Amino acid sequence: MLYLKSEYITIEYFATDELVKTKWLEYAPSAEYRKILRTFLRMQKKHRIKKWLADYSDAKVVRPVDQKWTVEEWGPKFFSSLHLRCVAIVNPADVFGRMSVNFIMSQINMQELPVEVCFFDKPEEAIAWLALQGSRR
C-alpha cells in the first residue's frame, strides 16, 4: 500500500510482511524533512512495523540542523515506540548523503536497541537480507 508519495520520498507499507519501505528521492527542505519523519513516526506506531527497508540510494545531504533534530528529537520518540526487529539501509550514492546517514547512525546507540541493522549498496541485497530475517523470526 502506498502510504505517502511526494517529490522527496515514497513510503510503502506491506502489511503481510510487517514491512515499510522508504525511498528518499532528493534533498528535502527542513520543514518537509521533519514533516515526513513525523508522518513515518505515526505510521510506525499505528502499524507496528517489524522490518524497514530504508533506501537512501538517491538521498542527498541532510542539513546539520536536521541531523541534530533527527538524533535529539525524532529518534528518541521513534525508538521508544519501537516494534522494529531489523532495518536494511541502502547507502546513498551521493557522498554528502552518505555522510549525513553515517553521522545520524553514529549518534544512535544501536547496542541498546533490539534492532539488527545492516548496510547495503544495492536495494536487491537489502530486500534479500530482510526476507531472510523474516524466516528466522
N, CA, C and O atoms as CSV, one atom per row, in Angstrom:
chain,resi,resn,atom,element,x,y,z
A,1,MET,N,N,0.848,-1.170,0.000
A,1,MET,CA,C,0.000,0.000,0.000
A,1,MET,C,C,0.899,1.240,0.000
A,1,MET,O,O,1.806,1.360,0.823
A,2,LEU,N,N,0.639,2.143,-0.915
A,2,LEU,CA,C,1.365,3.403,-0.958
A,2,LEU,C,C,0.855,4.286,0.179
A,2,LEU,O,O,-0.319,4.656,0.208
A,3,TYR,N,N,1.735,4.618,1.104
A,3,TYR,CA,C,1.356,5.379,2.287
A,3,TYR,C,C,1.570,6.878,2.079
A,3,TYR,O,O,0.757,7.696,2.508
A,4,LEU,N,N,2.675,7.228,1.414
A,4,LEU,CA,C,2.991,8.632,1.168
A,4,LEU,C,C,3.837,8.723,-0.090
A,4,LEU,O,O,4.771,7.943,-0.282
A,5,LYS,N,N,3.507,9.671,-0.934
A,5,LYS,CA,C,4.311,9.934,-2.127
A,5,LYS,C,C,4.443,11.439,-2.276
A,5,LYS,O,O,3.452,12.168,-2.305
A,6,SER,N,N,5.684,11.887,-2.370
A,6,SER,CA,C,5.948,13.304,-2.592
A,6,SER,C,C,7.155,13.413,-3.510
A,6,SER,O,O,7.710,12.406,-3.951
A,7,GLU,N,N,7.549,14.630,-3.787
A,7,GLU,CA,C,8.735,14.799,-4.619
A,7,GLU,C,C,10.009,14.408,-3.873
A,7,GLU,O,O,11.068,14.272,-4.486
A,8,TYR,N,N,9.915,14.226,-2.544
A,8,TYR,CA,C,11.083,13.930,-1.728
A,8,TYR,C,C,11.198,12.464,-1.325
A,8,TYR,O,O,12.304,11.964,-1.119
A,9,ILE,N,N,10.072,11.778,-1.212
A,9,ILE,CA,C,10.087,10.421,-0.658
A,9,ILE,C,C,8.865,9.635,-1.113
A,9,ILE,O,O,7.818,10.203,-1.425
A,10,THR,N,N,9.022,8.320,-1.142
A,10,THR,CA,C,7.857,7.434,-1.211
A,10,THR,C,C,7.944,6.512,0.000
A,10,THR,O,O,9.017,6.035,0.367
A,11,ILE,N,N,6.793,6.278,0.605
A,11,ILE,CA,C,6.701,5.348,1.729
A,11,ILE,C,C,5.632,4.331,1.372
A,11,ILE,O,O,4.486,4.680,1.086
A,12,GLU,N,N,6.030,3.060,1.394
A,12,GLU,CA,C,5.105,1.973,1.102
A,12,GLU,C,C,5.022,1.059,2.314
A,12,GLU,O,O,6.013,0.835,3.010
A,13,TYR,N,N,3.833,0.538,2.554
A,13,TYR,CA,C,3.603,-0.366,3.681
A,13,TYR,C,C,3.086,-1.695,3.154
A,13,TYR,O,O,2.150,-1.739,2.355
A,14,PHE,N,N,3.705,-2.776,3.609
A,14,PHE,CA,C,3.334,-4.130,3.212
A,14,PHE,C,C,2.894,-4.879,4.471
A,14,PHE,O,O,3.724,-5.404,5.213
A,15,ALA,N,N,1.589,-4.920,4.699
A,15,ALA,CA,C,1.033,-5.445,5.952
A,15,ALA,C,C,1.400,-6.900,6.188
A,15,ALA,O,O,1.772,-7.262,7.304
A,16,THR,N,N,1.306,-7.742,5.169
A,16,THR,CA,C,1.561,-9.170,5.386
A,16,THR,C,C,3.002,-9.438,5.795
A,16,THR,O,O,3.277,-10.419,6.486
A,17,ASP,N,N,3.921,-8.581,5.376
A,17,ASP,CA,C,5.332,-8.745,5.742
A,17,ASP,C,C,5.728,-7.886,6.940
A,17,ASP,O,O,6.871,-7.944,7.394
A,18,GLU,N,N,4.790,-7.089,7.456
A,18,GLU,CA,C,5.070,-6.135,8.537
A,18,GLU,C,C,6.282,-5.281,8.181
A,18,GLU,O,O,7.176,-5.058,8.998
A,19,LEU,N,N,6.284,-4.810,6.935
A,19,LEU,CA,C,7.427,-4.127,6.344
A,19,LEU,C,C,7.037,-2.747,5.836
A,19,LEU,O,O,5.959,-2.551,5.274
A,20,VAL,N,N,7.936,-1.800,6.049
A,20,VAL,CA,C,7.796,-0.487,5.427
A,20,VAL,C,C,9.033,-0.254,4.569
A,20,VAL,O,O,10.152,-0.609,4.941
A,21,LYS,N,N,8.799,0.348,3.419
A,21,LYS,CA,C,9.894,0.718,2.524
A,21,LYS,C,C,9.849,2.223,2.341
A,21,LYS,O,O,8.843,2.779,1.900
A,22,THR,N,N,10.954,2.874,2.685
A,22,THR,CA,C,11.081,4.303,2.433
A,22,THR,C,C,12.136,4.494,1.358
A,22,THR,O,O,13.177,3.836,1.371
A,23,LYS,N,N,11.865,5.387,0.439
A,23,LYS,CA,C,12.835,5.702,-0.621
A,23,LYS,C,C,12.915,7.210,-0.754
A,23,LYS,O,O,12.005,7.861,-1.268
A,24,TRP,N,N,14.033,7.750,-0.277
A,24,TRP,CA,C,14.269,9.181,-0.425
A,24,TRP,C,C,14.652,9.454,-1.868
A,24,TRP,O,O,15.465,8.735,-2.449
A,25,LEU,N,N,14.065,10.494,-2.445
A,25,LEU,CA,C,14.243,10.781,-3.864
A,25,LEU,C,C,15.165,11.964,-4.133
A,25,LEU,O,O,15.816,12.024,-5.176
A,26,GLU,N,N,15.220,12.892,-3.207
A,26,GLU,CA,C,16.080,14.061,-3.372
A,26,GLU,C,C,16.146,14.834,-2.056
A,26,GLU,O,O,15.543,14.448,-1.055
A,27,TYR,N,N,16.889,15.929,-2.087
A,27,TYR,CA,C,17.017,16.790,-0.914
A,27,TYR,C,C,15.641,17.304,-0.501
A,27,TYR,O,O,14.862,17.766,-1.334
A,28,ALA,N,N,15.360,17.218,0.783
A,28,ALA,CA,C,14.102,17.744,1.322
A,28,ALA,C,C,14.411,18.947,2.211
A,28,ALA,O,O,15.228,18.844,3.126
A,29,PRO,N,N,13.771,20.081,1.954
A,29,PRO,CA,C,13.941,21.236,2.841
A,29,PRO,C,C,13.534,20.870,4.272
A,29,PRO,O,O,12.771,19.928,4.490
A,30,SER,N,N,14.039,21.606,5.213
A,30,SER,CA,C,13.862,21.304,6.626
A,30,SER,C,C,12.412,21.023,7.017
A,30,SER,O,O,12.135,20.009,7.657
A,31,ALA,N,N,11.502,21.888,6.650
A,31,ALA,CA,C,10.096,21.708,7.046
A,31,ALA,C,C,9.524,20.415,6.473
A,31,ALA,O,O,8.806,19.693,7.165
A,32,GLU,N,N,9.835,20.125,5.228
A,32,GLU,CA,C,9.339,18.895,4.595
A,32,GLU,C,C,9.989,17.661,5.204
A,32,GLU,O,O,9.317,16.661,5.458
A,33,TYR,N,N,11.288,17.730,5.435
A,33,TYR,CA,C,12.028,16.617,6.039
A,33,TYR,C,C,11.400,16.229,7.381
A,33,TYR,O,O,11.142,15.053,7.637
A,34,ARG,N,N,11.164,17.210,8.215
A,34,ARG,CA,C,10.601,16.943,9.542
A,34,ARG,C,C,9.152,16.461,9.456
A,34,ARG,O,O,8.748,15.586,10.221
A,35,LYS,N,N,8.383,17.014,8.549
A,35,LYS,CA,C,7.000,16.565,8.350
A,35,LYS,C,C,6.975,15.096,7.927
A,35,LYS,O,O,6.145,14.324,8.406
A,36,ILE,N,N,7.877,14.715,7.034
A,36,ILE,CA,C,7.961,13.327,6.569
A,36,ILE,C,C,8.315,12.399,7.725
A,36,ILE,O,O,7.691,11.351,7.887
A,37,LEU,N,N,9.297,12.768,8.521
A,37,LEU,CA,C,9.690,11.901,9.636
A,37,LEU,C,C,8.596,11.803,10.693
A,37,LEU,O,O,8.430,10.751,11.311
A,38,ARG,N,N,7.858,12.868,10.908
A,38,ARG,CA,C,6.721,12.796,11.848
A,38,ARG,C,C,5.631,11.871,11.304
A,38,ARG,O,O,5.021,11.115,12.061
A,39,THR,N,N,5.387,11.931,10.002
A,39,THR,CA,C,4.417,11.029,9.369
A,39,THR,C,C,4.866,9.586,9.535
A,39,THR,O,O,4.059,8.710,9.846
A,40,PHE,N,N,6.151,9.343,9.328
A,40,PHE,CA,C,6.695,7.995,9.478
A,40,PHE,C,C,6.566,7.511,10.925
A,40,PHE,O,O,6.289,6.335,11.160
A,41,LEU,N,N,6.762,8.389,11.873
A,41,LEU,CA,C,6.605,8.040,13.286
A,41,LEU,C,C,5.170,7.607,13.581
A,41,LEU,O,O,4.952,6.598,14.251
A,42,ARG,N,N,4.199,8.358,13.089
A,42,ARG,CA,C,2.788,7.982,13.283
A,42,ARG,C,C,2.490,6.634,12.628
A,42,ARG,O,O,1.758,5.816,13.185
A,43,MET,N,N,3.053,6.411,11.463
A,43,MET,CA,C,2.853,5.143,10.763
A,43,MET,C,C,3.419,3.977,11.570
A,43,MET,O,O,2.777,2.935,11.702
A,44,GLN,N,N,4.618,4.158,12.105
A,44,GLN,CA,C,5.255,3.106,12.906
A,44,GLN,C,C,4.391,2.757,14.118
A,44,GLN,O,O,4.226,1.580,14.440
A,45,LYS,N,N,3.853,3.746,14.776
A,45,LYS,CA,C,3.013,3.497,15.952
A,45,LYS,C,C,1.721,2.782,15.574
A,45,LYS,O,O,1.277,1.880,16.285
A,46,LYS,N,N,1.125,3.179,14.472
A,46,LYS,CA,C,-0.159,2.614,14.046
A,46,LYS,C,C,-0.035,1.172,13.557
A,46,LYS,O,O,-0.877,0.333,13.881
A,47,HIS,N,N,1.000,0.881,12.787
A,47,HIS,CA,C,1.086,-0.421,12.118
A,47,HIS,C,C,2.049,-1.415,12.765
A,47,HIS,O,O,2.115,-2.564,12.330
A,48,ARG,N,N,2.787,-1.010,13.776
A,48,ARG,CA,C,3.697,-1.918,14.475
A,48,ARG,C,C,4.632,-2.634,13.492
A,48,ARG,O,O,4.696,-3.863,13.448
A,49,ILE,N,N,5.328,-1.853,12.736
A,49,ILE,CA,C,6.223,-2.349,11.693
A,49,ILE,C,C,7.412,-3.076,12.320
A,49,ILE,O,O,8.004,-2.602,13.290
A,50,LYS,N,N,7.750,-4.231,11.752
A,50,LYS,CA,C,8.877,-5.015,12.267
A,50,LYS,C,C,10.109,-4.957,11.373
A,50,LYS,O,O,11.228,-5.182,11.833
A,51,LYS,N,N,9.898,-4.651,10.086
A,51,LYS,CA,C,11.025,-4.581,9.150
A,51,LYS,C,C,10.965,-3.264,8.388
A,51,LYS,O,O,9.895,-2.799,7.996
A,52,TRP,N,N,12.140,-2.678,8.189
A,52,TRP,CA,C,12.224,-1.394,7.496
A,52,TRP,C,C,13.316,-1.461,6.442
A,52,TRP,O,O,14.480,-1.718,6.748
A,53,LEU,N,N,12.923,-1.227,5.204
A,53,LEU,CA,C,13.879,-1.064,4.116
A,53,LEU,C,C,14.030,0.439,3.893
A,53,LEU,O,O,13.141,1.089,3.344
A,54,ALA,N,N,15.155,0.975,4.322
A,54,ALA,CA,C,15.426,2.411,4.225
A,54,ALA,C,C,16.350,2.640,3.036
A,54,ALA,O,O,17.570,2.526,3.153
A,55,ASP,N,N,15.761,2.962,1.898
A,55,ASP,CA,C,16.528,3.131,0.665
A,55,ASP,C,C,16.920,4.599,0.507
A,55,ASP,O,O,16.105,5.451,0.153
A,56,TYR,N,N,18.184,4.857,0.781
A,56,TYR,CA,C,18.736,6.206,0.667
A,56,TYR,C,C,19.574,6.363,-0.599
A,56,TYR,O,O,20.312,7.339,-0.727
A,57,SER,N,N,19.474,5.420,-1.538
A,57,SER,CA,C,20.367,5.425,-2.704
A,57,SER,C,C,20.336,6.742,-3.476
A,57,SER,O,O,21.356,7.149,-4.031
A,58,ASP,N,N,19.198,7.408,-3.522
A,58,ASP,CA,C,19.095,8.696,-4.221
A,58,ASP,C,C,19.077,9.887,-3.266
A,58,ASP,O,O,18.871,11.022,-3.696
A,59,ALA,N,N,19.289,9.639,-1.992
A,59,ALA,CA,C,19.219,10.708,-0.990
A,59,ALA,C,C,20.382,11.681,-1.142
A,59,ALA,O,O,21.482,11.322,-1.561
A,60,LYS,N,N,20.096,12.896,-0.792
A,60,LYS,CA,C,21.113,13.951,-0.798
A,60,LYS,C,C,21.409,14.334,0.652
A,60,LYS,O,O,20.952,13.673,1.585
A,61,VAL,N,N,22.155,15.376,0.822
A,61,VAL,CA,C,22.569,15.819,2.143
A,61,VAL,C,C,21.352,16.152,3.021
A,61,VAL,O,O,20.325,16.634,2.543
A,62,VAL,N,N,21.507,15.880,4.299
A,62,VAL,CA,C,20.558,16.340,5.313
A,62,VAL,C,C,21.277,17.463,6.059
A,62,VAL,O,O,22.387,17.276,6.558
A,63,ARG,N,N,20.649,18.606,6.129
A,63,ARG,CA,C,21.277,19.757,6.780
A,63,ARG,C,C,21.693,19.402,8.205
A,63,ARG,O,O,20.977,18.662,8.879
A,64,PRO,N,N,22.833,19.910,8.683
A,64,PRO,CA,C,23.283,19.599,10.037
A,64,PRO,C,C,22.223,19.862,11.108
A,64,PRO,O,O,22.099,19.080,12.051
A,65,VAL,N,N,21.461,20.944,10.982
A,65,VAL,CA,C,20.422,21.237,11.972
A,65,VAL,C,C,19.351,20.137,11.961
A,65,VAL,O,O,18.794,19.809,13.009
A,66,ASP,N,N,19.064,19.572,10.794
A,66,ASP,CA,C,18.080,18.489,10.709
A,66,ASP,C,C,18.666,17.161,11.168
A,66,ASP,O,O,17.944,16.318,11.700
A,67,GLN,N,N,19.954,16.967,10.970
A,67,GLN,CA,C,20.610,15.778,11.519
A,67,GLN,C,C,20.496,15.799,13.043
A,67,GLN,O,O,20.161,14.794,13.670
A,68,LYS,N,N,20.782,16.960,13.621
A,68,LYS,CA,C,20.703,17.121,15.083
A,68,LYS,C,C,19.269,16.880,15.563
A,68,LYS,O,O,19.060,16.184,16.556
A,69,TRP,N,N,18.295,17.444,14.873
A,69,TRP,CA,C,16.888,17.250,15.221
A,69,TRP,C,C,16.515,15.768,15.140
A,69,TRP,O,O,15.808,15.255,16.006
A,70,THR,N,N,16.988,15.090,14.107
A,70,THR,CA,C,16.691,13.666,13.941
A,70,THR,C,C,17.206,12.868,15.133
A,70,THR,O,O,16.493,12.025,15.677
A,71,VAL,N,N,18.423,13.132,15.530
A,71,VAL,CA,C,19.044,12.391,16.629
A,71,VAL,C,C,18.426,12.763,17.979
A,71,VAL,O,O,18.139,11.877,18.784
A,72,GLU,N,N,18.218,14.052,18.240
A,72,GLU,CA,C,17.801,14.506,19.567
A,72,GLU,C,C,16.293,14.536,19.782
A,72,GLU,O,O,15.826,14.284,20.893
A,73,GLU,N,N,15.533,14.836,18.755
A,73,GLU,CA,C,14.081,14.987,18.915
A,73,GLU,C,C,13.302,13.788,18.370
A,73,GLU,O,O,12.530,13.153,19.089
A,74,TRP,N,N,13.516,13.495,17.101
A,74,TRP,CA,C,12.734,12.446,16.445
A,74,TRP,C,C,13.161,11.056,16.900
A,74,TRP,O,O,12.315,10.214,17.205
A,75,GLY,N,N,14.453,10.814,16.947
A,75,GLY,CA,C,14.974,9.488,17.275
A,75,GLY,C,C,14.443,8.915,18.580
A,75,GLY,O,O,13.957,7.783,18.586
A,76,PRO,N,N,14.516,9.651,19.687
A,76,PRO,CA,C,14.001,9.105,20.944
A,76,PRO,C,C,12.514,8.751,20.884
A,76,PRO,O,O,12.103,7.738,21.452
A,77,LYS,N,N,11.711,9.554,20.215
A,77,LYS,CA,C,10.281,9.240,20.080
A,77,LYS,C,C,10.088,8.000,19.221
A,77,LYS,O,O,9.279,7.128,19.541
A,78,PHE,N,N,10.833,7.931,18.136
A,78,PHE,CA,C,10.718,6.791,17.232
A,78,PHE,C,C,11.137,5.502,17.936
A,78,PHE,O,O,10.407,4.511,17.905
A,79,PHE,N,N,12.296,5.514,18.562
A,79,PHE,CA,C,12.816,4.292,19.160
A,79,PHE,C,C,12.087,3.898,20.438
A,79,PHE,O,O,12.139,2.731,20.827
A,80,SER,N,N,11.409,4.833,21.106
A,80,SER,CA,C,10.633,4.461,22.295
A,80,SER,C,C,9.348,3.730,21.918
A,80,SER,O,O,8.769,3.028,22.746
A,81,SER,N,N,8.903,3.889,20.684
A,81,SER,CA,C,7.692,3.197,20.228
A,81,SER,C,C,8.047,2.016,19.334
A,81,SER,O,O,7.234,1.556,18.532
A,82,LEU,N,N,9.241,1.548,19.483
A,82,LEU,CA,C,9.820,0.609,18.536
A,82,LEU,C,C,9.233,-0.792,18.591
A,82,LEU,O,O,9.135,-1.408,19.652
A,83,HIS,N,N,8.851,-1.272,17.434
A,83,HIS,CA,C,8.487,-2.671,17.233
A,83,HIS,C,C,9.423,-3.295,16.208
A,83,HIS,O,O,9.371,-4.498,15.950
A,84,LEU,N,N,10.268,-2.471,15.636
A,84,LEU,CA,C,11.199,-2.934,14.612
A,84,LEU,C,C,12.108,-4.023,15.139
A,84,LEU,O,O,12.515,-4.013,16.301
A,85,ARG,N,N,12.418,-4.962,14.262
A,85,ARG,CA,C,13.377,-6.008,14.585
A,85,ARG,C,C,14.598,-5.928,13.678
A,85,ARG,O,O,15.700,-6.305,14.076
A,86,CYS,N,N,14.396,-5.430,12.443
A,86,CYS,CA,C,15.526,-5.336,11.522
A,86,CYS,C,C,15.340,-4.172,10.558
A,86,CYS,O,O,14.235,-3.871,10.107
A,87,VAL,N,N,16.468,-3.532,10.261
A,87,VAL,CA,C,16.494,-2.393,9.352
A,87,VAL,C,C,17.583,-2.643,8.316
A,87,VAL,O,O,18.737,-2.897,8.660
A,88,ALA,N,N,17.204,-2.568,7.051
A,88,ALA,CA,C,18.159,-2.667,5.950
A,88,ALA,C,C,18.307,-1.278,5.350
A,88,ALA,O,O,17.340,-0.699,4.855
A,89,ILE,N,N,19.513,-0.754,5.396
A,89,ILE,CA,C,19.777,0.589,4.893
A,89,ILE,C,C,20.560,0.488,3.592
A,89,ILE,O,O,21.631,-0.116,3.538
A,90,VAL,N,N,20.003,1.090,2.546
A,90,VAL,CA,C,20.706,1.173,1.263
A,90,VAL,C,C,21.449,2.502,1.253
A,90,VAL,O,O,20.845,3.572,1.327
A,91,ASN,N,N,22.769,2.410,1.161
A,91,ASN,CA,C,23.623,3.587,1.236
A,91,ASN,C,C,23.362,4.581,0.104
A,91,ASN,O,O,23.082,4.179,-1.026
A,92,PRO,N,N,23.452,5.861,0.402
A,92,PRO,CA,C,23.327,6.877,-0.645
A,92,PRO,C,C,24.506,6.812,-1.615
A,92,PRO,O,O,25.638,6.548,-1.211
A,93,ALA,N,N,24.235,7.051,-2.875
A,93,ALA,CA,C,25.299,7.153,-3.871
A,93,ALA,C,C,26.028,8.489,-3.718
A,93,ALA,O,O,27.235,8.573,-3.943
A,94,ASP,N,N,25.295,9.523,-3.337
A,94,ASP,CA,C,25.843,10.860,-3.150
A,94,ASP,C,C,26.716,10.892,-1.899
A,94,ASP,O,O,26.280,10.470,-0.828
A,95,VAL,N,N,27.935,11.386,-2.025
A,95,VAL,CA,C,28.872,11.385,-0.903
A,95,VAL,C,C,28.344,12.191,0.288
A,95,VAL,O,O,28.549,11.796,1.436
A,96,PHE,N,N,27.675,13.305,0.033
A,96,PHE,CA,C,27.158,14.118,1.133
A,96,PHE,C,C,25.942,13.456,1.784
A,96,PHE,O,O,25.739,13.569,2.993
A,97,GLY,N,N,25.151,12.777,0.990
A,97,GLY,CA,C,24.054,11.990,1.540
A,97,GLY,C,C,24.574,10.876,2.431
A,97,GLY,O,O,24.028,10.621,3.504
A,98,ARG,N,N,25.634,10.213,1.980
A,98,ARG,CA,C,26.241,9.131,2.766
A,98,ARG,C,C,26.796,9.667,4.083
A,98,ARG,O,O,26.644,9.037,5.129
A,99,MET,N,N,27.437,10.831,4.025
A,99,MET,CA,C,27.964,11.431,5.254
A,99,MET,C,C,26.834,11.748,6.227
A,99,MET,O,O,26.985,11.550,7.432
A,100,SER,N,N,25.710,12.233,5.722
A,100,SER,CA,C,24.562,12.554,6.577
A,100,SER,C,C,24.026,11.306,7.261
A,100,SER,O,O,23.816,11.303,8.474
A,101,VAL,N,N,23.805,10.248,6.490
A,101,VAL,CA,C,23.285,8.995,7.054
A,101,VAL,C,C,24.275,8.425,8.064
A,101,VAL,O,O,23.879,8.000,9.150
A,102,ASN,N,N,25.559,8.415,7.712
A,102,ASN,CA,C,26.569,7.881,8.627
A,102,ASN,C,C,26.620,8.667,9.934
A,102,ASN,O,O,26.764,8.076,11.004
A,103,PHE,N,N,26.504,9.990,9.859
A,103,PHE,CA,C,26.527,10.792,11.081
A,103,PHE,C,C,25.329,10.465,11.963
A,103,PHE,O,O,25.481,10.227,13.161
A,104,ILE,N,N,24.146,10.454,11.374
A,104,ILE,CA,C,22.937,10.171,12.157
A,104,ILE,C,C,23.046,8.801,12.814
A,104,ILE,O,O,22.758,8.657,14.003
A,105,MET,N,N,23.459,7.799,12.050
A,105,MET,CA,C,23.557,6.442,12.611
A,105,MET,C,C,24.638,6.354,13.687
A,105,MET,O,O,24.500,5.587,14.640
A,106,SER,N,N,25.700,7.126,13.544
A,106,SER,CA,C,26.773,7.086,14.547
A,106,SER,C,C,26.329,7.688,15.878
A,106,SER,O,O,26.929,7.403,16.914
A,107,GLN,N,N,25.290,8.511,15.861
A,107,GLN,CA,C,24.803,9.156,17.077
A,107,GLN,C,C,23.751,8.334,17.816
A,107,GLN,O,O,23.374,8.665,18.940
A,108,ILE,N,N,23.283,7.273,17.186
A,108,ILE,CA,C,22.260,6.417,17.792
A,108,ILE,C,C,22.953,5.206,18.392
A,108,ILE,O,O,23.697,4.506,17.704
A,109,ASN,N,N,22.714,4.962,19.654
A,109,ASN,CA,C,23.339,3.823,20.326
A,109,ASN,C,C,22.544,2.561,20.012
A,109,ASN,O,O,21.630,2.195,20.751
A,110,MET,N,N,22.892,1.906,18.924
A,110,MET,CA,C,22.149,0.738,18.459
A,110,MET,C,C,22.316,-0.467,19.393
A,110,MET,O,O,21.474,-1.365,19.392
A,111,GLN,N,N,23.387,-0.496,20.184
A,111,GLN,CA,C,23.590,-1.618,21.098
A,111,GLN,C,C,22.494,-1.704,22.154
A,111,GLN,O,O,22.225,-2.780,22.687
A,112,GLU,N,N,21.863,-0.577,22.454
A,112,GLU,CA,C,20.803,-0.562,23.459
A,112,GLU,C,C,19.436,-0.905,22.882
A,112,GLU,O,O,18.458,-1.009,23.621
A,113,LEU,N,N,19.364,-1.081,21.573
A,113,LEU,CA,C,18.084,-1.346,20.915
A,113,LEU,C,C,18.034,-2.781,20.400
A,113,LEU,O,O,19.044,-3.319,19.947
A,114,PRO,N,N,16.858,-3.395,20.470
A,114,PRO,CA,C,16.722,-4.773,19.980
A,114,PRO,C,C,16.499,-4.814,18.465
A,114,PRO,O,O,15.563,-5.448,17.978
A,115,VAL,N,N,17.372,-4.130,17.740
A,115,VAL,CA,C,17.217,-3.995,16.295
A,115,VAL,C,C,18.516,-4.406,15.618
A,115,VAL,O,O,19.603,-3.997,16.027
A,116,GLU,N,N,18.387,-5.217,14.585
A,116,GLU,CA,C,19.551,-5.559,13.778
A,116,GLU,C,C,19.559,-4.637,12.565
A,116,GLU,O,O,18.564,-4.526,11.848
A,117,VAL,N,N,20.691,-3.979,12.344
A,117,VAL,CA,C,20.824,-3.034,11.236
A,117,VAL,C,C,21.957,-3.496,10.334
A,117,VAL,O,O,23.051,-3.809,10.804
A,118,CYS,N,N,21.683,-3.537,9.029
A,118,CYS,CA,C,22.716,-3.865,8.046
A,118,CYS,C,C,22.681,-2.832,6.930
A,118,CYS,O,O,21.626,-2.308,6.576
A,119,PHE,N,N,23.850,-2.556,6.391
A,119,PHE,CA,C,24.001,-1.578,5.318
A,119,PHE,C,C,24.301,-2.295,4.007
A,119,PHE,O,O,25.020,-3.294,3.980
A,120,PHE,N,N,23.737,-1.767,2.920
A,120,PHE,CA,C,23.892,-2.375,1.603
A,120,PHE,C,C,24.125,-1.291,0.562
A,120,PHE,O,O,23.774,-0.129,0.762
A,121,ASP,N,N,24.725,-1.695,-0.554
A,121,ASP,CA,C,24.921,-0.766,-1.661
A,121,ASP,C,C,23.837,-0.894,-2.715
A,121,ASP,O,O,23.663,0.002,-3.541
A,122,LYS,N,N,23.105,-2.006,-2.695
A,122,LYS,CA,C,22.052,-2.234,-3.693
A,122,LYS,C,C,20.742,-2.610,-3.003
A,122,LYS,O,O,20.747,-3.391,-2.052
A,123,PRO,N,N,19.622,-2.060,-3.474
A,123,PRO,CA,C,18.321,-2.401,-2.881
A,123,PRO,C,C,18.019,-3.899,-2.916
A,123,PRO,O,O,17.407,-4.428,-1.989
A,124,GLU,N,N,18.441,-4.579,-3.973
A,124,GLU,CA,C,18.173,-6.012,-4.096
A,124,GLU,C,C,18.815,-6.801,-2.957
A,124,GLU,O,O,18.227,-7.753,-2.443
A,125,GLU,N,N,20.027,-6.399,-2.566
A,125,GLU,CA,C,20.715,-7.068,-1.456
A,125,GLU,C,C,19.959,-6.837,-0.147
A,125,GLU,O,O,19.827,-7.746,0.672
A,126,ALA,N,N,19.473,-5.630,0.037
A,126,ALA,CA,C,18.725,-5.298,1.253
A,126,ALA,C,C,17.429,-6.095,1.331
A,126,ALA,O,O,17.070,-6.602,2.393
A,127,ILE,N,N,16.729,-6.206,0.202
A,127,ILE,CA,C,15.477,-6.962,0.162
A,127,ILE,C,C,15.726,-8.430,0.481
A,127,ILE,O,O,14.971,-9.041,1.237
A,128,ALA,N,N,16.780,-8.994,-0.094
A,128,ALA,CA,C,17.108,-10.407,0.162
A,128,ALA,C,C,17.428,-10.627,1.637
A,128,ALA,O,O,17.002,-11.625,2.219
A,129,TRP,N,N,18.167,-9.714,2.242
A,129,TRP,CA,C,18.510,-9.841,3.658
A,129,TRP,C,C,17.258,-9.763,4.534
A,129,TRP,O,O,17.105,-10.547,5.471
A,130,LEU,N,N,16.371,-8.824,4.233
A,130,LEU,CA,C,15.130,-8.711,5.008
A,130,LEU,C,C,14.280,-9.971,4.886
A,130,LEU,O,O,13.660,-10.393,5.862
A,131,ALA,N,N,14.246,-10.568,3.715
A,131,ALA,CA,C,13.486,-11.808,3.525
A,131,ALA,C,C,14.047,-12.916,4.404
A,131,ALA,O,O,13.287,-13.705,4.965
A,132,LEU,N,N,15.357,-12.984,4.528
A,132,LEU,CA,C,15.978,-13.987,5.404
A,132,LEU,C,C,15.650,-13.724,6.864
A,132,LEU,O,O,15.459,-14.663,7.637
A,133,GLN,N,N,15.583,-12.462,7.244
A,133,GLN,CA,C,15.249,-12.124,8.629
A,133,GLN,C,C,13.853,-12.603,8.969
A,133,GLN,O,O,13.605,-13.058,10.085
A,134,GLY,N,N,12.952,-12.507,8.031
A,134,GLY,CA,C,11.584,-12.970,8.255
A,134,GLY,C,C,11.512,-14.456,8.498
A,134,GLY,O,O,10.663,-14.921,9.259
A,135,SER,N,N,12.397,-15.216,7.857
A,135,SER,CA,C,12.367,-16.667,8.028
A,135,SER,C,C,12.987,-17.099,9.346
A,135,SER,O,O,12.791,-18.235,9.778
A,136,ARG,N,N,13.732,-16.211,9.991
A,136,ARG,CA,C,14.377,-16.538,11.270
A,136,ARG,C,C,13.530,-16.178,12.473
A,136,ARG,O,O,13.828,-16.619,13.582
A,137,ARG,N,N,12.502,-15.403,12.290
A,137,ARG,CA,C,11.730,-14.881,13.430
A,137,ARG,C,C,10.546,-15.753,13.742
A,137,ARG,O,O,9.791,-15.461,14.669
